[in-house]
Amino acid sequence: LQLHHSGRYRCQGTMGHIILQRQESAPVTVAVQGVPVSGVSLAAQPPGGQVAEGDPLVLSCSVAVGTGPLSFSWHRQGSAAPLATGPYYKLRAVRHQDGGRYHCTATNGGTTADSPPLWVTVLGEQDPLAL
């Protein structure tokens, strides 16, 4: 069932191949309730969130429970403004400044839940001039 299946329903029955008698039930109202979003998790590729500078990083967000159209947003270091939207956050070439704590937020329009944070560690030599 989906949320849009809510509405008024009735059933109709006939006896035999020729309609001799038609009976209709009383209408019933069906209200499909959305299941709150929960169990939001975040995974990284490469696993563990350790990535060499210049290599790609893909973060993915998933929901264990929840109905409705889901939407996702990505956040870094506790920022309220999203970095991106969608179930994946992709960096083609990670830089040292991309390291830090990431989390995703999932919503179905009625409820919202955050993933636990994931620390992304960028491995490699840092340019001494950048310090």
Backbone as XML, in Angstrom:
<?xml version="1.0"?>
<chain id="A" units="angstrom">
  <residue number="1" name="LEU">
    <atom name="N" x="0.832" y="-1.196" z="0.000"/>
    <atom name="CA" x="0.000" y="0.000" z="0.000"/>
    <atom name="C" x="0.863" y="1.242" z="0.000"/>
  </residue>
  <residue number="2" name="GLN">
    <atom name="N" x="0.356" y="2.252" z="-0.617"/>
    <atom name="CA" x="1.005" y="3.562" z="-0.616"/>
    <atom name="C" x="0.041" y="4.571" z="-0.012"/>
  </residue>
  <residue number="3" name="LEU">
    <atom name="N" x="0.549" y="5.713" z="0.378"/>
    <atom name="CA" x="-0.301" y="6.739" z="0.982"/>
    <atom name="C" x="-1.443" y="7.150" z="0.057"/>
  </residue>
  <residue number="4" name="HIS">
    <atom name="N" x="-1.207" y="7.160" z="-1.254"/>
    <atom name="CA" x="-2.241" y="7.596" z="-2.193"/>
    <atom name="C" x="-3.380" y="6.577" z="-2.351"/>
  </residue>
  <residue number="5" name="HIS">
    <atom name="N" x="-3.254" y="5.412" z="-1.720"/>
    <atom name="CA" x="-4.328" y="4.427" z="-1.757"/>
    <atom name="C" x="-5.438" y="4.734" z="-0.750"/>
  </residue>
  <residue number="6" name="SER">
    <atom name="N" x="-5.284" y="5.755" z="0.072"/>
    <atom name="CA" x="-6.344" y="6.145" z="0.998"/>
    <atom name="C" x="-7.576" y="6.566" z="0.207"/>
  </residue>
  <residue number="7" name="GLY">
    <atom name="N" x="-8.761" y="6.295" z="0.760"/>
    <atom name="CA" x="-9.990" y="6.712" z="0.093"/>
    <atom name="C" x="-11.173" y="5.861" z="0.504"/>
  </residue>
  <residue number="8" name="ARG">
    <atom name="N" x="-12.295" y="6.044" z="-0.199"/>
    <atom name="CA" x="-13.527" y="5.291" z="0.073"/>
    <atom name="C" x="-13.615" y="4.127" z="-0.900"/>
  </residue>
  <residue number="9" name="TYR">
    <atom name="N" x="-13.925" y="2.948" z="-0.362"/>
    <atom name="CA" x="-14.026" y="1.736" z="-1.160"/>
    <atom name="C" x="-15.348" y="1.034" z="-0.875"/>
  </residue>
  <residue number="10" name="ARG">
    <atom name="N" x="-15.828" y="0.267" z="-1.837"/>
    <atom name="CA" x="-16.975" y="-0.624" z="-1.663"/>
    <atom name="C" x="-16.764" y="-1.801" z="-2.598"/>
  </residue>
  <residue number="11" name="CYS">
    <atom name="N" x="-17.386" y="-2.903" z="-2.268"/>
    <atom name="CA" x="-17.277" y="-4.063" z="-3.148"/>
    <atom name="C" x="-18.649" y="-4.354" z="-3.746"/>
  </residue>
  <residue number="12" name="GLN">
    <atom name="N" x="-18.619" y="-5.066" z="-4.870"/>
    <atom name="CA" x="-19.835" y="-5.353" z="-5.610"/>
    <atom name="C" x="-19.803" y="-6.832" z="-5.973"/>
  </residue>
  <residue number="13" name="GLY">
    <atom name="N" x="-20.924" y="-7.494" z="-5.878"/>
    <atom name="CA" x="-20.964" y="-8.908" z="-6.209"/>
    <atom name="C" x="-22.132" y="-9.229" z="-7.128"/>
  </residue>
  <residue number="14" name="THR">
    <atom name="N" x="-21.976" y="-10.267" z="-7.937"/>
    <atom name="CA" x="-23.053" y="-10.746" z="-8.806"/>
    <atom name="C" x="-23.167" y="-12.250" z="-8.628"/>
  </residue>
  <residue number="15" name="MET">
    <atom name="N" x="-24.301" y="-12.772" z="-8.963"/>
    <atom name="CA" x="-24.516" y="-14.215" z="-8.900"/>
    <atom name="C" x="-24.721" y="-14.727" z="-10.311"/>
  </residue>
  <residue number="16" name="GLY">
    <atom name="N" x="-23.948" y="-15.693" z="-10.711"/>
    <atom name="CA" x="-24.107" y="-16.313" z="-12.024"/>
    <atom name="C" x="-23.475" y="-15.488" z="-13.125"/>
  </residue>
  <residue number="17" name="HIS">
    <atom name="N" x="-23.595" y="-16.018" z="-14.352"/>
    <atom name="CA" x="-23.038" y="-15.343" z="-15.515"/>
    <atom name="C" x="-23.901" y="-14.170" z="-15.934"/>
  </residue>
  <residue number="18" name="ILE">
    <atom name="N" x="-25.163" y="-14.283" z="-15.684"/>
    <atom name="CA" x="-26.089" y="-13.202" z="-16.004"/>
    <atom name="C" x="-26.403" y="-12.500" z="-14.696"/>
  </residue>
  <residue number="19" name="ILE">
    <atom name="N" x="-26.402" y="-11.214" z="-14.739"/>
    <atom name="CA" x="-26.647" y="-10.459" z="-13.513"/>
    <atom name="C" x="-28.101" y="-10.659" z="-13.108"/>
  </residue>
  <residue number="20" name="LEU">
    <atom name="N" x="-28.307" y="-11.540" z="-12.152"/>
    <atom name="CA" x="-29.642" y="-11.781" z="-11.620"/>
    <atom name="C" x="-29.885" y="-10.880" z="-10.409"/>
  </residue>
  <residue number="21" name="GLN">
    <atom name="N" x="-28.844" y="-10.753" z="-9.651"/>
    <atom name="CA" x="-28.959" y="-9.949" z="-8.445"/>
    <atom name="C" x="-27.606" y="-9.299" z="-8.205"/>
  </residue>
  <residue number="22" name="ARG">
    <atom name="N" x="-27.599" y="-8.022" z="-7.972"/>
    <atom name="CA" x="-26.356" y="-7.302" z="-7.706"/>
    <atom name="C" x="-26.449" y="-6.753" z="-6.294"/>
  </residue>
  <residue number="23" name="GLN">
    <atom name="N" x="-25.378" y="-6.981" z="-5.559"/>
    <atom name="CA" x="-25.333" y="-6.448" z="-4.205"/>
    <atom name="C" x="-24.074" y="-5.613" z="-4.050"/>
  </residue>
  <residue number="24" name="GLU">
    <atom name="N" x="-24.234" y="-4.533" z="-3.350"/>
    <atom name="CA" x="-23.121" y="-3.632" z="-3.084"/>
    <atom name="C" x="-22.965" y="-3.480" z="-1.587"/>
  </residue>
  <residue number="25" name="SER">
    <atom name="N" x="-21.719" y="-3.468" z="-1.147"/>
    <atom name="CA" x="-21.463" y="-3.272" z="0.276"/>
    <atom name="C" x="-21.600" y="-1.793" z="0.626"/>
  </residue>
  <residue number="26" name="ALA">
    <atom name="N" x="-21.695" y="-1.559" z="1.900"/>
    <atom name="CA" x="-21.643" y="-0.172" z="2.373"/>
    <atom name="C" x="-20.228" y="0.336" z="2.153"/>
  </residue>
  <residue number="27" name="PRO">
    <atom name="N" x="-20.082" y="1.613" z="1.846"/>
    <atom name="CA" x="-18.719" y="2.132" z="1.635"/>
    <atom name="C" x="-17.918" y="2.115" z="2.936"/>
  </residue>
  <residue number="28" name="VAL">
    <atom name="N" x="-16.629" y="1.902" z="2.789"/>
    <atom name="CA" x="-15.710" y="1.940" z="3.924"/>
    <atom name="C" x="-14.573" y="2.896" z="3.567"/>
  </residue>
  <residue number="29" name="THR">
    <atom name="N" x="-14.130" y="3.651" z="4.544"/>
    <atom name="CA" x="-13.021" y="4.579" z="4.331"/>
    <atom name="C" x="-11.735" y="3.929" z="4.814"/>
  </residue>
  <residue number="30" name="VAL">
    <atom name="N" x="-10.743" y="3.914" z="3.951"/>
    <atom name="CA" x="-9.435" y="3.362" z="4.281"/>
    <atom name="C" x="-8.450" y="4.521" z="4.356"/>
  </residue>
  <residue number="31" name="ALA">
    <atom name="N" x="-7.772" y="4.641" z="5.481"/>
    <atom name="CA" x="-6.746" y="5.673" z="5.653"/>
    <atom name="C" x="-5.400" y="4.976" z="5.827"/>
  </residue>
  <residue number="32" name="VAL">
    <atom name="N" x="-4.548" y="5.099" z="4.831"/>
    <atom name="CA" x="-3.224" y="4.486" z="4.889"/>
    <atom name="C" x="-2.308" y="5.444" z="5.648"/>
  </residue>
  <residue number="33" name="GLN">
    <atom name="N" x="-1.746" y="4.951" z="6.716"/>
    <atom name="CA" x="-0.846" y="5.751" z="7.541"/>
    <atom name="C" x="0.589" y="5.544" z="7.080"/>
  </residue>
  <residue number="34" name="GLY">
    <atom name="N" x="1.359" y="6.604" z="7.053"/>
    <atom name="CA" x="2.769" y="6.484" z="6.729"/>
    <atom name="C" x="3.544" y="5.925" z="7.903"/>
  </residue>
  <residue number="35" name="VAL">
    <atom name="N" x="4.557" y="5.140" z="7.620"/>
    <atom name="CA" x="5.425" y="4.606" z="8.658"/>
    <atom name="C" x="6.566" y="5.600" z="8.841"/>
  </residue>
  <residue number="36" name="PRO">
    <atom name="N" x="6.799" y="6.058" z="10.079"/>
    <atom name="CA" x="7.871" y="7.034" z="10.319"/>
    <atom name="C" x="9.232" y="6.521" z="9.867"/>
  </residue>
  <residue number="37" name="VAL">
    <atom name="N" x="10.045" y="7.437" z="9.421"/>
    <atom name="CA" x="11.410" y="7.111" z="8.990"/>
    <atom name="C" x="12.254" y="6.810" z="10.222"/>
  </residue>
  <residue number="38" name="SER">
    <atom name="N" x="12.973" y="5.683" z="10.177"/>
    <atom name="CA" x="13.907" y="5.353" z="11.255"/>
    <atom name="C" x="14.972" y="4.407" z="10.713"/>
  </residue>
  <residue number="39" name="GLY">
    <atom name="N" x="16.005" y="4.216" z="11.497"/>
    <atom name="CA" x="17.088" y="3.321" z="11.086"/>
    <atom name="C" x="17.881" y="3.867" z="9.918"/>
  </residue>
  <residue number="40" name="VAL">
    <atom name="N" x="18.148" y="5.164" z="9.927"/>
    <atom name="CA" x="18.928" y="5.778" z="8.843"/>
    <atom name="C" x="20.397" y="5.420" z="9.048"/>
  </residue>
  <residue number="41" name="SER">
    <atom name="N" x="21.028" y="4.930" z="7.993"/>
    <atom name="CA" x="22.439" y="4.564" z="8.093"/>
    <atom name="C" x="23.216" y="5.137" z="6.928"/>
  </residue>
  <residue number="42" name="LEU">
    <atom name="N" x="24.497" y="5.272" z="7.153"/>
    <atom name="CA" x="25.397" y="5.872" z="6.175"/>
    <atom name="C" x="26.539" y="4.892" z="5.933"/>
  </residue>
  <residue number="43" name="ALA">
    <atom name="N" x="26.887" y="4.672" z="4.683"/>
    <atom name="CA" x="28.011" y="3.803" z="4.323"/>
    <atom name="C" x="28.944" y="4.577" z="3.410"/>
  </residue>
  <residue number="44" name="ALA">
    <atom name="N" x="30.204" y="4.175" z="3.416"/>
    <atom name="CA" x="31.216" y="4.865" z="2.601"/>
    <atom name="C" x="31.925" y="3.869" z="1.704"/>
  </residue>
  <residue number="45" name="GLN">
    <atom name="N" x="32.342" y="4.353" z="0.555"/>
    <atom name="CA" x="33.195" y="3.603" z="-0.356"/>
    <atom name="C" x="34.357" y="4.509" z="-0.723"/>
  </residue>
  <residue number="46" name="PRO">
    <atom name="N" x="35.565" y="4.287" z="-0.262"/>
    <atom name="CA" x="36.040" y="3.087" z="0.404"/>
    <atom name="C" x="35.478" y="2.945" z="1.827"/>
  </residue>
  <residue number="47" name="PRO">
    <atom name="N" x="35.389" y="1.678" z="2.279"/>
    <atom name="CA" x="34.809" y="1.398" z="3.593"/>
    <atom name="C" x="35.552" y="2.127" z="4.723"/>
  </residue>
  <residue number="48" name="GLY">
    <atom name="N" x="34.810" y="2.522" z="5.724"/>
    <atom name="CA" x="35.398" y="3.172" z="6.888"/>
    <atom name="C" x="35.636" y="4.653" z="6.713"/>
  </residue>
  <residue number="49" name="GLY">
    <atom name="N" x="35.447" y="5.177" z="5.501"/>
    <atom name="CA" x="35.628" y="6.605" z="5.275"/>
    <atom name="C" x="37.066" y="7.060" z="5.218"/>
  </residue>
  <residue number="50" name="GLN">
    <atom name="N" x="38.013" y="6.127" z="5.055"/>
    <atom name="CA" x="39.415" y="6.506" z="4.884"/>
    <atom name="C" x="39.736" y="6.476" z="3.402"/>
  </residue>
  <residue number="51" name="VAL">
    <atom name="N" x="40.126" y="7.623" z="2.882"/>
    <atom name="CA" x="40.340" y="7.753" z="1.441"/>
    <atom name="C" x="41.622" y="8.538" z="1.190"/>
  </residue>
  <residue number="52" name="ALA">
    <atom name="N" x="42.369" y="8.118" z="0.187"/>
    <atom name="CA" x="43.601" y="8.821" z="-0.179"/>
    <atom name="C" x="43.256" y="10.104" z="-0.917"/>
  </residue>
  <residue number="53" name="GLU">
    <atom name="N" x="44.017" y="11.135" z="-0.663"/>
    <atom name="CA" x="43.812" y="12.410" z="-1.342"/>
    <atom name="C" x="43.853" y="12.199" z="-2.851"/>
  </residue>
  <residue number="54" name="GLY">
    <atom name="N" x="42.869" y="12.759" z="-3.563"/>
    <atom name="CA" x="42.776" y="12.625" z="-5.008"/>
    <atom name="C" x="41.899" y="11.469" z="-5.464"/>
  </residue>
  <residue number="55" name="ASP">
    <atom name="N" x="41.605" y="10.547" z="-4.556"/>
    <atom name="CA" x="40.755" y="9.411" z="-4.905"/>
    <atom name="C" x="39.276" y="9.781" z="-4.746"/>
  </residue>
  <residue number="56" name="PRO">
    <atom name="N" x="38.393" y="8.998" z="-5.367"/>
    <atom name="CA" x="36.955" y="9.274" z="-5.214"/>
    <atom name="C" x="36.422" y="8.766" z="-3.876"/>
  </residue>
  <residue number="57" name="LEU">
    <atom name="N" x="35.337" y="9.379" z="-3.434"/>
    <atom name="CA" x="34.629" y="8.968" z="-2.229"/>
    <atom name="C" x="33.139" y="8.984" z="-2.545"/>
  </residue>
  <residue number="58" name="VAL">
    <atom name="N" x="32.447" y="7.904" z="-2.183"/>
    <atom name="CA" x="31.000" y="7.831" z="-2.362"/>
    <atom name="C" x="30.381" y="7.491" z="-1.012"/>
  </residue>
  <residue number="59" name="LEU">
    <atom name="N" x="29.489" y="8.362" z="-0.552"/>
    <atom name="CA" x="28.730" y="8.110" z="0.662"/>
    <atom name="C" x="27.313" y="7.748" z="0.251"/>
  </residue>
  <residue number="60" name="SER">
    <atom name="N" x="26.736" y="6.744" z="0.892"/>
    <atom name="CA" x="25.361" y="6.345" z="0.569"/>
    <atom name="C" x="24.531" y="6.316" z="1.844"/>
  </residue>
  <residue number="61" name="CYS">
    <atom name="N" x="23.284" y="6.733" z="1.703"/>
    <atom name="CA" x="22.355" y="6.822" z="2.817"/>
    <atom name="C" x="21.197" y="5.863" z="2.564"/>
  </residue>
  <residue number="62" name="SER">
    <atom name="N" x="20.794" y="5.125" z="3.589"/>
    <atom name="CA" x="19.666" y="4.212" z="3.434"/>
    <atom name="C" x="18.786" y="4.266" z="4.680"/>
  </residue>
  <residue number="63" name="VAL">
    <atom name="N" x="17.559" y="3.809" z="4.511"/>
    <atom name="CA" x="16.563" y="3.825" z="5.571"/>
    <atom name="C" x="16.094" y="2.403" z="5.810"/>
  </residue>
  <residue number="64" name="ALA">
    <atom name="N" x="16.090" y="1.960" z="7.075"/>
    <atom name="CA" x="15.625" y="0.618" z="7.402"/>
    <atom name="C" x="14.103" y="0.549" z="7.392"/>
  </residue>
  <residue number="65" name="VAL">
    <atom name="N" x="13.446" y="1.609" z="7.874"/>
    <atom name="CA" x="11.994" y="1.634" z="7.991"/>
    <atom name="C" x="11.497" y="3.008" z="7.568"/>
  </residue>
  <residue number="66" name="GLY">
    <atom name="N" x="10.365" y="3.021" z="6.877"/>
    <atom name="CA" x="9.752" y="4.287" z="6.491"/>
    <atom name="C" x="9.039" y="4.162" z="5.163"/>
  </residue>
  <residue number="67" name="THR">
    <atom name="N" x="7.873" y="4.802" z="5.067"/>
    <atom name="CA" x="7.112" y="4.767" z="3.825"/>
    <atom name="C" x="6.991" y="6.162" z="3.256"/>
  </residue>
  <residue number="68" name="GLY">
    <atom name="N" x="6.522" y="6.192" z="2.026"/>
    <atom name="CA" x="6.319" y="7.460" z="1.346"/>
    <atom name="C" x="7.492" y="7.768" z="0.457"/>
  </residue>
  <residue number="69" name="PRO">
    <atom name="N" x="7.381" y="8.802" z="-0.317"/>
    <atom name="CA" x="8.547" y="9.199" z="-1.102"/>
    <atom name="C" x="9.614" y="9.733" z="-0.149"/>
  </residue>
  <residue number="70" name="LEU">
    <atom name="N" x="10.789" y="9.116" z="-0.194"/>
    <atom name="CA" x="11.883" y="9.513" z="0.675"/>
    <atom name="C" x="12.773" y="10.525" z="-0.018"/>
  </residue>
  <residue number="71" name="SER">
    <atom name="N" x="13.267" y="11.478" z="0.742"/>
    <atom name="CA" x="14.280" y="12.390" z="0.215"/>
    <atom name="C" x="15.419" y="12.466" z="1.223"/>
  </residue>
  <residue number="72" name="PHE">
    <atom name="N" x="16.610" y="12.758" z="0.714"/>
    <atom name="CA" x="17.820" y="12.739" z="1.520"/>
    <atom name="C" x="18.576" y="14.051" z="1.354"/>
  </residue>
  <residue number="73" name="SER">
    <atom name="N" x="19.269" y="14.462" z="2.411"/>
    <atom name="CA" x="20.174" y="15.603" z="2.323"/>
    <atom name="C" x="21.460" y="15.240" z="3.060"/>
  </residue>
  <residue number="74" name="TRP">
    <atom name="N" x="22.558" y="15.880" z="2.637"/>
    <atom name="CA" x="23.891" y="15.585" z="3.164"/>
    <atom name="C" x="24.424" y="16.796" z="3.902"/>
  </residue>
  <residue number="75" name="HIS">
    <atom name="N" x="25.065" y="16.529" z="5.064"/>
    <atom name="CA" x="25.572" y="17.606" z="5.907"/>
    <atom name="C" x="26.975" y="17.258" z="6.395"/>
  </residue>
  <residue number="76" name="ARG">
    <atom name="N" x="27.772" y="18.302" z="6.612"/>
    <atom name="CA" x="29.151" y="18.127" z="7.084"/>
    <atom name="C" x="29.383" y="19.015" z="8.290"/>
  </residue>
  <residue number="77" name="GLN">
    <atom name="N" x="30.026" y="18.467" z="9.303"/>
    <atom name="CA" x="30.415" y="19.196" z="10.510"/>
    <atom name="C" x="29.230" y="19.881" z="11.182"/>
  </residue>
  <residue number="78" name="GLY">
    <atom name="N" x="28.053" y="19.290" z="11.126"/>
    <atom name="CA" x="26.888" y="19.833" z="11.813"/>
    <atom name="C" x="26.216" y="21.000" z="11.112"/>
  </residue>
  <residue number="79" name="SER">
    <atom name="N" x="26.597" y="21.305" z="9.883"/>
    <atom name="CA" x="26.005" y="22.420" z="9.144"/>
    <atom name="C" x="24.541" y="22.131" z="8.817"/>
  </residue>
  <residue number="80" name="ALA">
    <atom name="N" x="23.688" y="23.128" z="9.005"/>
    <atom name="CA" x="22.267" y="22.965" z="8.683"/>
    <atom name="C" x="22.040" y="23.024" z="7.171"/>
  </residue>
  <residue number="81" name="ALA">
    <atom name="N" x="22.857" y="23.791" z="6.474"/>
    <atom name="CA" x="22.721" y="23.908" z="5.014"/>
    <atom name="C" x="23.228" y="22.620" z="4.361"/>
  </residue>
  <residue number="82" name="PRO">
    <atom name="N" x="22.412" y="21.989" z="3.510"/>
    <atom name="CA" x="22.855" y="20.722" z="2.904"/>
    <atom name="C" x="23.948" y="20.923" z="1.865"/>
  </residue>
  <residue number="83" name="LEU">
    <atom name="N" x="24.859" y="19.950" z="1.823"/>
    <atom name="CA" x="25.892" y="19.901" z="0.778"/>
    <atom name="C" x="25.283" y="19.457" z="-0.542"/>
  </residue>
  <residue number="84" name="ALA">
    <atom name="N" x="24.337" y="18.522" z="-0.437"/>
    <atom name="CA" x="23.719" y="17.920" z="-1.623"/>
    <atom name="C" x="22.442" y="17.215" z="-1.194"/>
  </residue>
  <residue number="85" name="THR">
    <atom name="N" x="21.675" y="16.778" z="-2.185"/>
    <atom name="CA" x="20.475" y="15.993" z="-1.920"/>
    <atom name="C" x="20.557" y="14.699" z="-2.715"/>
  </residue>
  <residue number="86" name="GLY">
    <atom name="N" x="19.783" y="13.720" z="-2.300"/>
    <atom name="CA" x="19.772" y="12.423" z="-2.969"/>
    <atom name="C" x="20.404" y="11.371" z="-2.084"/>
  </residue>
  <residue number="87" name="PRO">
    <atom name="N" x="20.228" y="10.093" z="-2.417"/>
    <atom name="CA" x="20.731" y="9.017" z="-1.565"/>
    <atom name="C" x="22.252" y="8.830" z="-1.606"/>
  </residue>
  <residue number="88" name="TYR">
    <atom name="N" x="22.940" y="9.499" z="-2.543"/>
    <atom name="CA" x="24.396" y="9.383" z="-2.653"/>
    <atom name="C" x="25.037" y="10.762" z="-2.639"/>
  </residue>
  <residue number="89" name="TYR">
    <atom name="N" x="26.236" y="10.821" z="-2.040"/>
    <atom name="CA" x="27.062" y="12.036" z="-2.095"/>
    <atom name="C" x="28.409" y="11.587" z="-2.641"/>
  </residue>
  <residue number="90" name="LYS">
    <atom name="N" x="28.778" y="12.126" z="-3.801"/>
    <atom name="CA" x="29.978" y="11.666" z="-4.499"/>
    <atom name="C" x="30.986" y="12.797" z="-4.633"/>
  </residue>
  <residue number="91" name="LEU">
    <atom name="N" x="32.235" y="12.490" z="-4.283"/>
    <atom name="CA" x="33.360" y="13.395" z="-4.523"/>
    <atom name="C" x="34.302" y="12.674" z="-5.483"/>
  </residue>
  <residue number="92" name="ARG">
    <atom name="N" x="34.583" y="13.293" z="-6.606"/>
    <atom name="CA" x="35.430" y="12.641" z="-7.625"/>
    <atom name="C" x="36.896" y="12.585" z="-7.217"/>
  </residue>
  <residue number="93" name="ALA">
    <atom name="N" x="37.386" y="13.645" z="-6.583"/>
    <atom name="CA" x="38.785" y="13.709" z="-6.142"/>
    <atom name="C" x="38.812" y="14.405" z="-4.783"/>
  </residue>
  <residue number="94" name="VAL">
    <atom name="N" x="38.972" y="13.617" z="-3.735"/>
    <atom name="CA" x="38.931" y="14.139" z="-2.375"/>
    <atom name="C" x="40.158" y="14.995" z="-2.097"/>
  </residue>
  <residue number="95" name="ARG">
    <atom name="N" x="39.929" y="16.109" z="-1.397"/>
    <atom name="CA" x="41.017" y="16.981" z="-0.938"/>
    <atom name="C" x="41.047" y="16.926" z="0.588"/>
  </residue>
  <residue number="96" name="HIS">
    <atom name="N" x="42.129" y="17.396" z="1.185"/>
    <atom name="CA" x="42.254" y="17.348" z="2.647"/>
    <atom name="C" x="41.113" y="18.086" z="3.335"/>
  </residue>
  <residue number="97" name="GLN">
    <atom name="N" x="40.670" y="19.204" z="2.774"/>
    <atom name="CA" x="39.593" y="19.970" z="3.409"/>
    <atom name="C" x="38.248" y="19.247" z="3.365"/>
  </residue>
  <residue number="98" name="ASP">
    <atom name="N" x="38.142" y="18.121" z="2.615"/>
    <atom name="CA" x="36.906" y="17.341" z="2.576"/>
    <atom name="C" x="36.776" y="16.398" z="3.776"/>
  </residue>
  <residue number="99" name="GLY">
    <atom name="N" x="37.843" y="16.238" z="4.534"/>
    <atom name="CA" x="37.785" y="15.378" z="5.707"/>
    <atom name="C" x="36.866" y="15.981" z="6.762"/>
  </residue>
  <residue number="100" name="GLY">
    <atom name="N" x="36.346" y="15.135" z="7.639"/>
    <atom name="CA" x="35.506" y="15.608" z="8.726"/>
    <atom name="C" x="34.320" y="14.705" z="8.966"/>
  </residue>
  <residue number="101" name="ARG">
    <atom name="N" x="33.375" y="15.219" z="9.727"/>
    <atom name="CA" x="32.208" y="14.441" z="10.151"/>
    <atom name="C" x="31.036" y="14.717" z="9.212"/>
  </residue>
  <residue number="102" name="TYR">
    <atom name="N" x="30.477" y="13.652" z="8.642"/>
    <atom name="CA" x="29.343" y="13.736" z="7.722"/>
    <atom name="C" x="28.147" y="12.992" z="8.315"/>
  </residue>
  <residue number="103" name="HIS">
    <atom name="N" x="26.954" y="13.436" z="7.957"/>
    <atom name="CA" x="25.749" y="12.667" z="8.245"/>
    <atom name="C" x="24.721" y="12.959" z="7.163"/>
  </residue>
  <residue number="104" name="CYS">
    <atom name="N" x="23.762" y="12.046" z="7.020"/>
    <atom name="CA" x="22.671" y="12.267" z="6.085"/>
    <atom name="C" x="21.371" y="12.360" z="6.869"/>
  </residue>
  <residue number="105" name="THR">
    <atom name="N" x="20.420" y="13.062" z="6.299"/>
    <atom name="CA" x="19.089" y="13.210" z="6.873"/>
    <atom name="C" x="18.098" y="12.652" z="5.872"/>
  </residue>
  <residue number="106" name="ALA">
    <atom name="N" x="17.188" y="11.810" z="6.356"/>
    <atom name="CA" x="16.147" y="11.232" z="5.503"/>
    <atom name="C" x="14.794" y="11.727" z="5.991"/>
  </residue>
  <residue number="107" name="THR">
    <atom name="N" x="13.900" y="12.025" z="5.041"/>
    <atom name="CA" x="12.550" y="12.448" z="5.397"/>
    <atom name="C" x="11.548" y="11.856" z="4.418"/>
  </residue>
  <residue number="108" name="ASN">
    <atom name="N" x="10.338" y="11.650" z="4.903"/>
    <atom name="CA" x="9.247" y="11.210" z="4.032"/>
    <atom name="C" x="8.161" y="12.279" z="3.980"/>
  </residue>
  <residue number="109" name="GLY">
    <atom name="N" x="8.500" y="13.484" z="4.385"/>
    <atom name="CA" x="7.546" y="14.580" z="4.391"/>
    <atom name="C" x="6.791" y="14.688" z="5.696"/>
  </residue>
  <residue number="110" name="GLY">
    <atom name="N" x="6.749" y="13.612" z="6.482"/>
    <atom name="CA" x="6.068" y="13.623" z="7.770"/>
    <atom name="C" x="7.036" y="13.503" z="8.927"/>
  </residue>
  <residue number="111" name="THR">
    <atom name="N" x="8.039" y="12.654" z="8.751"/>
    <atom name="CA" x="9.049" y="12.473" z="9.789"/>
    <atom name="C" x="10.438" y="12.622" z="9.180"/>
  </residue>
  <residue number="112" name="THR">
    <atom name="N" x="11.382" y="12.955" z="10.050"/>
    <atom name="CA" x="12.774" y="13.156" z="9.642"/>
    <atom name="C" x="13.673" y="12.431" z="10.621"/>
  </residue>
  <residue number="113" name="ALA">
    <atom name="N" x="14.745" y="11.816" z="10.117"/>
    <atom name="CA" x="15.708" y="11.134" z="10.981"/>
    <atom name="C" x="17.104" y="11.312" z="10.404"/>
  </residue>
  <residue number="114" name="ASP">
    <atom name="N" x="18.087" y="11.394" z="11.294"/>
    <atom name="CA" x="19.493" y="11.550" z="10.915"/>
    <atom name="C" x="20.231" y="10.231" z="11.079"/>
  </residue>
  <residue number="115" name="SER">
    <atom name="N" x="21.250" y="10.053" z="10.244"/>
    <atom name="CA" x="22.146" y="8.913" z="10.408"/>
    <atom name="C" x="23.137" y="9.234" z="11.526"/>
  </residue>
  <residue number="116" name="PRO">
    <atom name="N" x="23.753" y="8.208" z="12.082"/>
    <atom name="CA" x="24.894" y="8.485" z="12.961"/>
    <atom name="C" x="25.993" y="9.139" z="12.122"/>
  </residue>
  <residue number="117" name="PRO">
    <atom name="N" x="26.858" y="9.925" z="12.750"/>
    <atom name="CA" x="27.928" y="10.569" z="11.971"/>
    <atom name="C" x="28.970" y="9.568" z="11.492"/>
  </residue>
  <residue number="118" name="LEU">
    <atom name="N" x="29.599" y="9.907" z="10.393"/>
    <atom name="CA" x="30.712" y="9.134" z="9.856"/>
    <atom name="C" x="31.889" y="10.089" z="9.687"/>
  </residue>
  <residue number="119" name="TRP">
    <atom name="N" x="33.027" y="9.705" z="10.230"/>
    <atom name="CA" x="34.225" y="10.521" z="10.073"/>
    <atom name="C" x="34.935" y="10.115" z="8.796"/>
  </residue>
  <residue number="120" name="VAL">
    <atom name="N" x="35.183" y="11.081" z="7.934"/>
    <atom name="CA" x="35.949" y="10.860" z="6.709"/>
    <atom name="C" x="37.365" y="11.351" z="6.975"/>
  </residue>
  <residue number="121" name="THR">
    <atom name="N" x="38.324" y="10.449" z="6.779"/>
    <atom name="CA" x="39.733" y="10.770" z="6.977"/>
    <atom name="C" x="40.421" y="10.751" z="5.621"/>
  </residue>
  <residue number="122" name="VAL">
    <atom name="N" x="41.088" y="11.845" z="5.287"/>
    <atom name="CA" x="41.811" y="11.945" z="4.018"/>
    <atom name="C" x="43.270" y="11.635" z="4.292"/>
  </residue>
  <residue number="123" name="LEU">
    <atom name="N" x="43.774" y="10.598" z="3.632"/>
    <atom name="CA" x="45.153" y="10.155" z="3.813"/>
    <atom name="C" x="46.036" y="10.744" z="2.735"/>
  </residue>
  <residue number="124" name="GLY">
    <atom name="N" x="47.283" y="11.043" z="3.088"/>
    <atom name="CA" x="48.223" y="11.583" z="2.113"/>
    <atom name="C" x="48.949" y="12.761" z="2.690"/>
  </residue>
  <residue number="125" name="GLU">
    <atom name="N" x="49.991" y="13.192" z="1.985"/>
    <atom name="CA" x="50.790" y="14.312" z="2.465"/>
    <atom name="C" x="50.050" y="15.618" z="2.213"/>
  </residue>
  <residue number="126" name="GLN">
    <atom name="N" x="50.072" y="16.467" z="3.228"/>
    <atom name="CA" x="49.474" y="17.782" z="3.089"/>
    <atom name="C" x="50.553" y="18.758" z="2.640"/>
  </residue>
  <residue number="127" name="ASP">
    <atom name="N" x="50.182" y="19.667" z="1.762"/>
    <atom name="CA" x="51.096" y="20.680" z="1.256"/>
    <atom name="C" x="51.497" y="21.591" z="2.416"/>
  </residue>
  <residue number="128" name="PRO">
    <atom name="N" x="52.812" y="21.687" z="2.759"/>
    <atom name="CA" x="53.229" y="22.530" z="3.876"/>
    <atom name="C" x="52.869" y="24.000" z="3.672"/>
  </residue>
  <residue number="129" name="LEU">
    <atom name="N" x="52.732" y="24.466" z="2.440"/>
    <atom name="CA" x="52.359" y="25.859" z="2.183"/>
    <atom name="C" x="50.907" y="26.125" z="2.538"/>
  </residue>
  <residue number="130" name="ALA">
    <atom name="N" x="50.090" y="25.059" z="2.601"/>
    <atom name="CA" x="48.672" y="25.220" z="2.918"/>
    <atom name="C" x="48.445" y="25.372" z="4.424"/>
  </residue>
  <residue number="131" name="LEU">
    <atom name="N" x="49.476" y="25.101" z="5.231"/>
    <atom name="CA" x="49.320" y="25.212" z="6.695"/>
    <atom name="C" x="49.392" y="26.603" z="7.123"/>
  </residue>
</chain>
